[in-house]
Amino acid sequence: MISTATLTKLSKVVGPDRLKTDPVSLAAHSFDGYVAEGMPSAVVFPKTTAEVAHIMAIASDGKIPITARGSGTNLSGGAIPVQSGIVLCLTQMNQIIEISTADRYAIVQPGVVNADLQHALHPFNFFFPPDPSSYSVSTIGGNIAEDAGGPRCLKYGVTHDYILGLEVVLSSGKIVRLGSRNVKDVTGYRPAGLFCGSEGTLGIVTEATLKIVPMPKARRTAMICYADLDDTANTVVSVIGAGVIPAAMELMDNTVINLIEDATAVGLPRDVEGILLVDVDGSEGSVDCELAEIVAVAKANHATEIKVATTAAESDALWRGRRSVYGVLNRLSPATIVEDATVPVSKIPAMIRGCRAIALKHNITLSILGHAGDGNLHPCINTDSRNKSESHRVEAAIREIFQLAIELGGCLSGEHGIGLAKSRFLPMGMSADSIDLLSTIKRAIDPHNILNPGKFT
Amino acid sequence: MISTATLTKLSKVVGPDRLKTDPVSLAAHSFDGYVAEGMPSAVVFPKTTAEVAHIMAIASDGKIPITARGSGTNLSGGAIPVQSGIVLCLTQMNQIIEISTADRYAIVQPGVVNADLQHALHPFNFFFPPDPSSYSVSTIGGNIAEDAGGPRCLKYGVTHDYILGLEVVLSSGKIVRLGSRNVKDVTGYRPAGLFCGSEGTLGIVTEATLKIVPMPKARRTAMICYADLDDTANTVVSVIGAGVIPAAMELMDNTVINLIEDATAVGLPRDVEGILLVDVDGSEGSVDCELAEIVAVAKANHATEIKVATTAAESDALWRGRRSVYGVLNRLSPATIVEDATVPVSKIPAMIRGCRAIALKHNITLSILGHAGDGNLHPCINTDSRNKSESHRVEAAIREIFQLAIELGGCLSGEHGIGLAKSRFLPMGMSADSIDLLSTIKRAIDPHNILNPGKFT
């Protein structure tokens, strides 16, 4: 619990309207996109960096846990205040401060929604590459905290590849600025890289200078169908191995295809075992060449049907099914656990076969989709946490999936983060000395452990 | 001085042949590409990670400074052992451990020369984008320590964009592994990003897993000449602002052009005020379109001559002059100080005008070249440190150049690092609280300050 004196101090900083302690507000900020909850004692909505700094100084004085949050779409529990305290909701710091195309940057506050930044960049023919599935609601601050990826990160890289500079409020309440607005800057350590993906455990990002990219002039989308899931996966390995890097290369198995079709009737073929959804982009001259190379590889891997979209409307139609998948999965059961074990691309066929064998062994409902082109798979498990026997089987299966990923040279998370969901698995993926280095950094920067305590650190 | 007992311990780790204390060996490792010196007490040449860990444990026990080094091409003094101690020369850890094109990575030891990695990747039609001018001799370990850039980093990004995983020996002698061989990995903090650019002050990289990239199928080079340096710079601003990102876009002023021509007679026009050397790469379909856009912008900015190379041999001929520039400059005076103040691209015209005014004011020899497309300029100063009056004027000019860069929203270093050369300027580019964060990280990871002491930390 937070003392009345502390609440009074917080109220002086943000005013009574932007400090919430009523049960409904607290409950609304007790969860995110993961299957867990933690009730905060207060929620504050700062509008300026100075307000964040004041709030942090108050939290620091009282050693009160403080958990930052944007739209709460996190899939690994990073935004859940498991040790209660203050939730710092940054959705009202939502201004786009500057866009410069000649200098290739955009300066934004953390509460700017990813899609809103894309819309603002559109008239300039520029875009911000990270495109998590949550992009229509998730905030740039959340994208930075989790080092978000997305389908087109195959070609363009993930959030940390697009951070030029950050303004960060440290746990002491001090404000630091790291990096700059220059695409090349090697002044001192690169803590901008350290803060990205730190899940709110090292500081609060209050402003970000992001690298932006010219929109490619042309795009083609292909839907490629297979009678065999191994052929589907082998195509991915062969395409990337041949040095062709599509903008996106998504894989869906038969379970996912039929779930989408049940719910949306977008016209996916129900009888195929695997679909690849492939985007290529670049110049008008290059996209057709690249697509032809991919189609040739797909045919050599026994593709049964290939549909190519050449207009934006046709591309959108092909993508509609894929985009609907999380909504569809959420209709199936009280909870959907979307894992993101990631493996080197050459190991995708083995990883998919392994995941299916694990699901069979433990009798759980598992479907496979993912950003196959970069090895970032999303084994999705539909479950009901009230079914205790099933929950135990799900837990055992998830542990085996991560063990398999690590054995194949993979990692615990490609883009969702460790958060609550995977902190217990961290020793699988890192040595004790390596974990100790993370803890050393955490203790040095947040000595009282008030920033998002109870997560992976 | 290092005690005989310590030397005996070091000799037990690497054997007498790979421990040097003779004056010639010490002198040979007392300098790098910057204008300063520091004499070590011993030089060791480890061959394995285990040897590095043992050496580090010995240094840690004795609190002996330890400065890592590859080929010593550093331009900011990062490899100079200013507090003496041990120089850890990693050139014998020069094995390429694995190349996987399907998984888009190469695993290398730190002593692998950048060019040797490029040659090894060539048969697979892949490459490693960072291409510092020193690439024919500089090592990957040095490239990582300095977060090296190069001409084609305009399109492809710098070294930190290509680090998937690192094995690092900490000052305690403990070995940690960070990141993985996965292009997407958000497991814990991203200390791989922190170590890159840390100039050997946080740990010794003993193995690196690097992202590699398919070689583009086509390339064109254009040399564009101008009667006015403002027109030259304005072309850069207009091209990038229009969303055209060439692979490289180099600028040379009349002084540089004539110096190159004096020394090499490659056929550069002596009477022009500025030259842009532009590479575009991609598919056969895209390069001509992109080049046409650039040519149109150049003509609108009053270009006086445009030469286009369509074969590799013709491209190489156009690049020969630019590549020779550091050798040429070094013939002019006992020392060449190559600065790398960097500004947002839109500020390049103002930055160039400002640098020239500063040189006139202080009566120093300054020429301008640089990776203009990403704002990373290299004002080059020819000087003789024995001329004390000139040295004072050079120092004053350099300070004003950095002040100007910061005023224009730029930074102290685009790719050469802070090292010895710019540590005194750090407060110009960062607040006291931001510098304090760097120190906090340094103290936490290297509590006895034995790793490359006396540099920016």
Chai-1 contact restraints between the chains, C-beta under 6 A:
chainA,res_idxA,chainB,res_idxB,connection_type,confidence,min_distance_angstrom,max_distance_angstrom,comment,restraint_id
A,T101,B,G241,contact,1.0,0.0,6.0,A-B,restraint_1
A,A102,B,V237,contact,1.0,0.0,6.0,A-B,restraint_2
A,A102,B,I240,contact,1.0,0.0,6.0,A-B,restraint_3
A,A102,B,G241,contact,1.0,0.0,6.0,A-B,restraint_4
A,A102,B,V345,contact,1.0,0.0,6.0,A-B,restraint_5
A,A102,B,S346,contact,1.0,0.0,6.0,A-B,restraint_6
A,D103,B,P344,contact,1.0,0.0,6.0,A-B,restraint_7
A,D103,B,V345,contact,1.0,0.0,6.0,A-B,restraint_8
A,D103,B,S346,contact,1.0,0.0,6.0,A-B,restraint_9
A,N125,B,G243,contact,1.0,0.0,6.0,A-B,restraint_10
A,D147,B,V186,contact,1.0,0.0,6.0,A-B,restraint_11
A,G149,B,K184,contact,1.0,0.0,6.0,A-B,restraint_12
A,K174,B,D433,contact,1.0,0.0,6.0,A-B,restraint_13
A,V176,B,D433,contact,1.0,0.0,6.0,A-B,restraint_14
A,V176,B,S434,contact,1.0,0.0,6.0,A-B,restraint_15
A,V176,B,L437,contact,1.0,0.0,6.0,A-B,restraint_16
A,R177,B,S434,contact,1.0,0.0,6.0,A-B,restraint_17
A,S180,B,C411,contact,1.0,0.0,6.0,A-B,restraint_18
A,R181,B,P344,contact,1.0,0.0,6.0,A-B,restraint_19
A,R181,B,G409,contact,1.0,0.0,6.0,A-B,restraint_20
A,N182,B,T342,contact,1.0,0.0,6.0,A-B,restraint_21
A,N182,B,G375,contact,1.0,0.0,6.0,A-B,restraint_22
A,N182,B,G410,contact,1.0,0.0,6.0,A-B,restraint_23
A,N182,B,C411,contact,1.0,0.0,6.0,A-B,restraint_24
A,V183,B,D374,contact,1.0,0.0,6.0,A-B,restraint_25
A,K184,B,G149,contact,1.0,0.0,6.0,A-B,restraint_26
A,K184,B,T342,contact,1.0,0.0,6.0,A-B,restraint_27
A,K184,B,D374,contact,1.0,0.0,6.0,A-B,restraint_28
A,K184,B,N376,contact,1.0,0.0,6.0,A-B,restraint_29
A,K184,B,G414,contact,1.0,0.0,6.0,A-B,restraint_30
A,K184,B,E415,contact,1.0,0.0,6.0,A-B,restraint_31
A,D185,B,C411,contact,1.0,0.0,6.0,A-B,restraint_32
A,V186,B,D147,contact,1.0,0.0,6.0,A-B,restraint_33
A,V186,B,G197,contact,1.0,0.0,6.0,A-B,restraint_34
A,V186,B,S413,contact,1.0,0.0,6.0,A-B,restraint_35
A,V186,B,E415,contact,1.0,0.0,6.0,A-B,restraint_36
A,V186,B,G417,contact,1.0,0.0,6.0,A-B,restraint_37
A,T187,B,C411,contact,1.0,0.0,6.0,A-B,restraint_38
A,T187,B,L412,contact,1.0,0.0,6.0,A-B,restraint_39
A,T187,B,S413,contact,1.0,0.0,6.0,A-B,restraint_40
A,T187,B,G429,contact,1.0,0.0,6.0,A-B,restraint_41
A,G188,B,L438,contact,1.0,0.0,6.0,A-B,restraint_42
A,Y189,B,L194,contact,1.0,0.0,6.0,A-B,restraint_43
A,Y189,B,S198,contact,1.0,0.0,6.0,A-B,restraint_44
A,Y189,B,L438,contact,1.0,0.0,6.0,A-B,restraint_45
A,R190,B,G193,contact,1.0,0.0,6.0,A-B,restraint_46
A,R190,B,G197,contact,1.0,0.0,6.0,A-B,restraint_47
A,G193,B,R190,contact,1.0,0.0,6.0,A-B,restraint_48
A,G193,B,G193,contact,1.0,0.0,6.0,A-B,restraint_49
A,L194,B,Y189,contact,1.0,0.0,6.0,A-B,restraint_50
A,L194,B,L194,contact,1.0,0.0,6.0,A-B,restraint_51
A,G197,B,V186,contact,1.0,0.0,6.0,A-B,restraint_52
A,G197,B,R190,contact,1.0,0.0,6.0,A-B,restraint_53
A,S198,B,Y189,contact,1.0,0.0,6.0,A-B,restraint_54
A,P214,B,G243,contact,1.0,0.0,6.0,A-B,restraint_55
A,V237,B,A102,contact,1.0,0.0,6.0,A-B,restraint_56
A,I240,B,A102,contact,1.0,0.0,6.0,A-B,restraint_57
A,G241,B,T101,contact,1.0,0.0,6.0,A-B,restraint_58
A,G241,B,A102,contact,1.0,0.0,6.0,A-B,restraint_59
A,G243,B,N125,contact,1.0,0.0,6.0,A-B,restraint_60
A,G243,B,P214,contact,1.0,0.0,6.0,A-B,restraint_61
A,S283,B,G285,contact,1.0,0.0,6.0,A-B,restraint_62
A,S283,B,S286,contact,1.0,0.0,6.0,A-B,restraint_63
A,S283,B,C289,contact,1.0,0.0,6.0,A-B,restraint_64
A,G285,B,S283,contact,1.0,0.0,6.0,A-B,restraint_65
A,G285,B,G285,contact,1.0,0.0,6.0,A-B,restraint_66
A,G285,B,S286,contact,1.0,0.0,6.0,A-B,restraint_67
A,S286,B,S283,contact,1.0,0.0,6.0,A-B,restraint_68
A,S286,B,G285,contact,1.0,0.0,6.0,A-B,restraint_69
A,S286,B,S286,contact,1.0,0.0,6.0,A-B,restraint_70
A,C289,B,S283,contact,1.0,0.0,6.0,A-B,restraint_71
A,T342,B,N182,contact,1.0,0.0,6.0,A-B,restraint_72
A,T342,B,K184,contact,1.0,0.0,6.0,A-B,restraint_73
A,P344,B,D103,contact,1.0,0.0,6.0,A-B,restraint_74
A,P344,B,R181,contact,1.0,0.0,6.0,A-B,restraint_75
A,V345,B,A102,contact,1.0,0.0,6.0,A-B,restraint_76
A,V345,B,D103,contact,1.0,0.0,6.0,A-B,restraint_77
A,S346,B,A102,contact,1.0,0.0,6.0,A-B,restraint_78
A,S346,B,D103,contact,1.0,0.0,6.0,A-B,restraint_79
A,D374,B,V183,contact,1.0,0.0,6.0,A-B,restraint_80
A,D374,B,K184,contact,1.0,0.0,6.0,A-B,restraint_81
A,G375,B,N182,contact,1.0,0.0,6.0,A-B,restraint_82
A,N376,B,K184,contact,1.0,0.0,6.0,A-B,restraint_83
A,G409,B,R181,contact,1.0,0.0,6.0,A-B,restraint_84
A,C411,B,S180,contact,1.0,0.0,6.0,A-B,restraint_85
A,C411,B,N182,contact,1.0,0.0,6.0,A-B,restraint_86
A,C411,B,D185,contact,1.0,0.0,6.0,A-B,restraint_87
A,C411,B,T187,contact,1.0,0.0,6.0,A-B,restraint_88
A,L412,B,T187,contact,1.0,0.0,6.0,A-B,restraint_89
A,S413,B,V186,contact,1.0,0.0,6.0,A-B,restraint_90
A,S413,B,T187,contact,1.0,0.0,6.0,A-B,restraint_91
A,G414,B,K184,contact,1.0,0.0,6.0,A-B,restraint_92
A,E415,B,K184,contact,1.0,0.0,6.0,A-B,restraint_93
A,E415,B,V186,contact,1.0,0.0,6.0,A-B,restraint_94
A,G417,B,V186,contact,1.0,0.0,6.0,A-B,restraint_95
A,G429,B,T187,contact,1.0,0.0,6.0,A-B,restraint_96
A,D433,B,K174,contact,1.0,0.0,6.0,A-B,restraint_97
A,D433,B,V176,contact,1.0,0.0,6.0,A-B,restraint_98
A,S434,B,V176,contact,1.0,0.0,6.0,A-B,restraint_99
A,S434,B,R177,contact,1.0,0.0,6.0,A-B,restraint_100
A,L437,B,V176,contact,1.0,0.0,6.0,A-B,restraint_101
A,L438,B,G188,contact,1.0,0.0,6.0,A-B,restraint_102
A,L438,B,Y189,contact,1.0,0.0,6.0,A-B,restraint_103
A,T440,B,A444,contact,1.0,0.0,6.0,A-B,restraint_104
A,A444,B,T440,contact,1.0,0.0,6.0,A-B,restraint_105
A,A444,B,A444,contact,1.0,0.0,6.0,A-B,restraint_106
